[in-house]
Amino acid sequence: MASLNHARANYNNNRVATSEQAEEQRERLLWKLLLVTALTYLVWTDNVSIILGPVSFAESTEQQDGQPVKAALFDFSSGKKKSGRKLTEVEVVLPPNALNNVTFAIDPAFARRYSLPASEMEPRLAKCRDYVEQYAPLAVEEMRQYGIPASITLAQGLLESNAGESKLTRKTNNHFGIKCFSKRCRSGHCANFSDDTHKDFFVKYANAKGSYRAHSQFLKKGARYKSLFELEPTDYRTWARGLAEAGYATDKQYGEKLIAIIQTLGLERHDKG
């Protein structure tokens, strides 16, 4: 009788062990199916690009077929995300004749799209970074006094002045394209440059600081920009689109360009003051 009970116990134990093994096998199979499904999606979808090693700045914004990447990129060589967020939340595609200092900050894929060498991109991005380093203290000072995000001021300065190298900026210290509408301005107050019409006159400043202060006062005093000052200084996205909607520039992509510049160059770090 004892031997029969022992045999039954062994049989039950074996059944339990077999059941547990079967359950483990089912779980492993399920995970394998999920992994295969995920890999299949990643291989065939048009929305995700996997980077198997370190990637360059230009390469990290497009797939090889030229389509924009619509998901965050990963660098599997380190096992971490290449970036904590997308390089840019907006996509601005510039035409081939739009090559200047801020081109690659607005459209990071520009070089690859038009098969330009790195020698065209890096020096221009370096000029943008140099501009930011030089004028960030001014932008932060204006933010503290007037409430305009420093990232917005820097992005506008970069865009309007071509990173400080436009003819207007070099001759007049005008970094923001601020025009002179006075009919009786004193001699040397403004200069004529071709813009929307041949009669456009732009204000001249003694230095960059004067231009940055005038930019702050221009926005602060402008009724059409009033609602922007109710925003948080860190809300550069709404600021950028608000400036465009209020008509700061005639360019329909103005707001998106500002956002692209801010995100590409990481200018939002200056909004923390």
Helices and strands as residue ranges (DSSP letters): H 2-44, G 59-61, E 74-75, E 80-81, H 103-106, H 110-113, H 118-146, H 150-161, H 167-172, E 190-192, E 201-203, H 208-221, G 223-230, H 236-245, H 254-265, G 267-272
